[in-house]
Amino acid sequence: MSETEGAVHIASPAALADALGAEAVGEWLTIEQDRIDAFADATGDHQWIHVDPERAAAGPFGGPIAHGYLTLSLLPALTQGLFAIGGLAMSVNYGLDRLRFLQPVAAGSRVRAVVELASAEQTARGVRAGYAVTVEIEGSEKPALVARTLTLYVPDS
């Protein structure tokens, strides 16, 4: 395992067990109102707290907020390249074991992911890795969300 330029490099799926506890921090990403509006269009969730800046300014959050599921859907972008696993035929999103939305993300805020390799379990198809993911909001002590994500790493033959 090596950690260079913010990424954790692991030689193979079999080596994941030796890297438990490794952590990587992603780059900041700004959540613009345009992205929130596009997510609302894609999902059909046009609740005013997300898409009506004037009404949202007088609402409980003082302005529009991102959908919780928008923040969740950004995990691939926020975590891309943080853990580089060698010797793969493929990796597959295996789902989530736990998810909590802890604080809304205001339009215009910047978020980033902090990721820790929490588990690595050999399966018949490869190694199922569990990651503890925290999405931080710049300037806030409380994160936007915490999740336990799962990825199946299938080794080269």
C-alpha positions as CSV (number, residue, x, y, z in Angstrom):
1,M,0.0,0.0,0.0
2,S,1.2,3.5,-0.7
3,E,-0.3,6.9,-0.2
4,T,0.8,9.6,-2.7
5,E,-1.0,12.7,-3.8
6,G,-3.9,12.1,-1.5
7,A,-4.8,8.7,-3.0
8,V,-4.3,5.3,-1.4
9,H,-2.8,2.8,-3.7
10,I,-3.3,-0.9,-3.0
11,A,-1.7,-3.5,-5.2
12,S,-4.6,-6.0,-5.5
13,P,-8.0,-6.8,-4.0
14,A,-6.3,-9.5,-1.8
15,A,-4.1,-6.7,-0.3
16,L,-7.2,-4.7,0.9
17,A,-7.2,-6.5,4.3
18,D,-3.7,-5.2,5.0
19,A,-4.9,-1.6,4.3
20,L,-7.8,-1.4,6.8
21,G,-7.9,2.0,8.4
22,A,-6.3,3.8,5.4
23,E,-7.9,7.1,4.8
24,A,-8.1,9.5,1.9
25,V,-9.6,13.0,1.5
26,G,-11.2,14.2,-1.7
27,E,-11.3,17.6,-3.5
28,W,-13.9,20.2,-2.7
29,L,-16.9,20.4,-5.1
30,T,-19.3,23.3,-5.2
31,I,-23.0,22.5,-5.2
32,E,-24.5,25.1,-7.5
33,Q,-28.2,25.9,-7.9
34,D,-28.0,24.7,-11.5
35,R,-27.0,21.2,-10.3
36,I,-29.8,21.2,-7.7
37,D,-32.3,22.2,-10.4
38,A,-31.1,19.5,-12.8
39,F,-31.4,16.9,-10.1
40,A,-34.9,18.1,-9.4
41,D,-35.7,17.7,-13.1
42,A,-34.1,14.2,-13.2
43,T,-36.0,12.9,-10.1
44,G,-39.2,14.9,-10.2
45,D,-38.6,16.3,-6.7
46,H,-39.3,20.0,-7.2
47,Q,-40.0,20.9,-3.6
48,W,-39.6,24.6,-3.0
49,I,-36.8,24.3,-0.5
50,H,-34.6,23.1,-3.4
51,V,-35.7,25.0,-6.5
52,D,-37.4,28.3,-5.4
53,P,-34.5,30.5,-4.1
54,E,-36.9,33.4,-3.2
55,R,-39.3,31.3,-1.2
56,A,-36.4,29.3,0.3
57,A,-34.7,32.5,1.5
58,A,-37.6,33.0,3.9
59,G,-37.8,29.3,4.8
60,P,-36.2,27.2,7.5
61,F,-32.8,27.0,5.9
62,G,-32.4,30.6,4.8
63,G,-32.0,29.6,1.2
64,P,-32.3,26.7,-1.2
65,I,-30.7,23.4,-0.1
66,A,-29.5,20.4,-2.1
67,H,-31.6,17.2,-2.0
68,G,-30.1,14.7,0.3
69,Y,-30.1,12.2,-2.5
70,L,-28.2,14.6,-4.7
71,T,-25.4,14.8,-2.1
72,L,-25.5,11.0,-2.0
73,S,-25.5,10.6,-5.8
74,L,-22.3,12.7,-5.9
75,L,-20.3,10.0,-4.0
76,P,-18.7,8.6,-7.2
77,A,-17.5,12.1,-8.1
78,L,-16.4,12.9,-4.6
79,T,-14.5,9.6,-4.1
80,Q,-13.1,9.0,-7.6
81,G,-9.5,8.1,-7.5
82,L,-9.1,8.2,-3.7
83,F,-8.5,4.4,-3.5
84,A,-6.7,2.9,-6.5
85,I,-6.8,-0.9,-6.4
86,G,-4.5,-2.7,-8.8
87,G,-5.1,-6.1,-10.5
88,L,-8.8,-5.7,-11.1
89,A,-11.0,-7.2,-13.8
90,M,-13.7,-4.8,-12.5
91,S,-15.3,-3.1,-9.5
92,V,-19.0,-3.1,-8.8
93,N,-21.0,-0.8,-6.5
94,Y,-22.4,-3.2,-4.0
95,G,-24.7,-0.8,-2.2
96,L,-24.9,0.8,1.3
97,D,-25.1,-0.7,4.7
98,R,-25.9,2.6,6.5
99,L,-26.8,6.1,5.5
100,R,-27.6,9.2,7.5
101,F,-28.2,12.8,6.3
102,L,-27.0,15.0,9.2
103,Q,-27.1,18.5,7.8
104,P,-28.5,20.1,4.7
105,V,-26.2,21.4,2.0
106,A,-27.0,25.0,1.1
107,A,-26.8,26.0,-2.6
108,G,-23.3,27.4,-3.3
109,S,-21.7,25.3,-0.5
110,R,-18.6,23.2,-1.1
111,V,-18.4,19.6,0.0
112,R,-15.8,16.9,0.0
113,A,-15.5,13.2,0.9
114,V,-13.3,11.7,3.7
115,V,-13.1,8.0,3.1
116,E,-11.7,5.2,5.3
117,L,-11.3,1.6,4.3
118,A,-13.3,-0.1,7.1
119,S,-13.6,-3.7,6.0
120,A,-12.4,-6.2,3.5
121,E,-14.1,-9.6,3.2
122,Q,-13.2,-12.3,0.7
123,T,-16.2,-13.7,-1.2
124,A,-16.7,-16.2,-3.9
125,R,-16.5,-13.5,-6.6
126,G,-13.8,-11.2,-5.1
127,V,-13.3,-8.9,-2.1
128,R,-16.2,-6.9,-0.7
129,A,-14.8,-3.7,0.8
130,G,-16.7,-1.5,3.2
131,Y,-15.9,2.2,3.3
132,A,-16.8,4.7,6.0
133,V,-17.6,7.9,4.0
134,T,-18.2,11.3,5.5
135,V,-19.2,14.2,3.3
136,E,-18.0,17.4,4.9
137,I,-19.4,20.9,4.3
138,E,-16.7,23.5,4.1
139,G,-16.8,25.7,7.2
140,S,-19.2,23.4,9.1
141,E,-18.3,21.1,12.0
142,K,-21.3,18.9,11.2
143,P,-21.1,16.8,8.0
144,A,-23.8,16.6,5.4
145,L,-23.9,12.8,5.5
146,V,-22.2,9.7,6.7
147,A,-22.5,6.4,4.9
148,R,-21.1,2.9,4.9
149,T,-20.6,2.0,1.2
150,L,-19.8,-1.4,-0.2
151,T,-17.7,-2.2,-3.3
152,L,-17.0,-5.6,-4.8
153,Y,-13.5,-5.9,-6.3
154,V,-13.2,-8.7,-8.8
155,P,-9.5,-9.6,-9.4
156,D,-7.9,-10.3,-12.8
157,S,-7.9,-14.0,-13.5
